Amino acid sequence: MKILNDPNVLLLCQQFDLERPEIITLHVSKYTYDETGIKINEVKVLDSNGNFIKFADIKSLGPHIHKYYITFGRRTESPDKTNTTA
């Protein structure tokens, strides 16, 4: 849903007082793990119904991560120890 982040759409939302979907959940869908911990590679932003909104910018997520409910995809074993979920 890249259209929700388009500058023109944001402007229309502001002008007509329209609501954007509320971000409820951050879903860690791709990660690697080893003895030192978990390295997050991909985070999906979901609305209150669990619908995909966008992919999160992981670098800017750090200071705000405590504000959201976080879920992890099902851990799968693979040769390169990379987890990928739907």
Wavefront OBJ file of the C-alpha trace (Angstrom):
o trace
v 0.000 0.000 0.000
v 2.630 2.487 -1.068
v -0.157 4.848 -2.071
v -0.828 5.688 1.599
v 2.630 7.270 1.823
v 2.364 9.249 -1.404
v 2.723 13.002 -0.649
v -0.456 13.833 -2.578
v -2.479 11.274 -0.640
v -1.097 12.595 2.642
v -2.063 16.114 1.622
v -5.619 15.010 0.780
v -5.883 13.210 4.121
v -4.884 16.402 5.913
v -7.146 18.707 3.882
v -10.249 16.545 4.186
v -9.508 15.302 7.708
v -9.393 11.676 6.537
v -8.011 8.941 8.742
v -5.067 6.792 7.782
v -4.920 3.195 9.025
v -3.517 2.979 12.532
v -0.307 1.006 12.901
v -0.892 -1.685 15.478
v 1.696 -4.427 14.919
v 5.266 -4.727 13.724
v 5.816 -8.195 12.276
v 9.422 -9.372 12.014
v 9.204 -11.497 8.885
v 12.867 -12.054 7.994
v 15.660 -12.505 10.466
v 18.879 -14.369 11.056
v 20.029 -15.788 14.339
v 23.161 -17.206 15.880
v 24.864 -17.465 19.283
v 25.092 -13.669 19.617
v 21.410 -12.946 19.019
v 18.870 -12.044 16.367
v 19.549 -9.747 13.411
v 16.329 -8.333 11.962
v 16.303 -8.042 8.158
v 12.664 -7.171 7.391
v 9.754 -5.760 9.390
v 6.201 -5.490 8.086
v 3.882 -2.801 9.434
v 0.340 -4.117 9.973
v -2.938 -2.338 10.751
v -5.473 -3.335 13.417
v -6.895 -6.071 11.151
v -3.478 -7.575 10.442
v -3.389 -6.156 6.920
v -0.037 -5.168 5.444
v 0.548 -1.403 5.269
v 4.238 -1.137 4.349
v 7.737 -2.328 5.179
v 9.349 -0.480 8.085
v 12.627 1.396 7.798
v 14.638 -0.694 10.246
v 17.258 1.995 10.925
v 14.688 4.555 12.090
v 12.594 1.995 13.965
v 14.847 1.670 17.025
v 13.654 4.621 19.136
v 9.971 3.844 18.454
v 9.877 0.056 18.677
v 8.630 0.046 22.282
v 5.377 1.719 21.177
v 4.162 -1.253 19.148
v 3.138 -4.849 19.573
v 5.796 -7.016 17.914
v 5.348 -10.473 16.423
v 7.902 -12.812 14.905
v 7.306 -15.129 11.983
v 7.516 -18.840 12.586
v 11.136 -19.866 12.924
v 12.294 -22.232 10.216
v 15.566 -24.056 9.872
v 17.442 -23.489 6.650
v 21.067 -23.945 5.602
v 21.866 -20.241 5.856
v 19.877 -19.824 9.112
v 17.649 -17.163 7.534
v 13.997 -17.068 8.478
v 11.387 -16.025 5.921
v 7.673 -15.876 6.661
v 4.570 -14.779 4.821
l 1 2 3 4 5 6 7 8 9 10 11 12 13 14 15 16 17 18 19 20 21 22 23 24 25 26 27 28 29 30 31 32 33 34 35 36 37 38 39 40 41 42 43 44 45 46 47 48 49 50 51 52 53 54 55 56 57 58 59 60 61 62 63 64 65 66 67 68 69 70 71 72 73 74 75 76 77 78 79 80 81 82 83 84 85 86
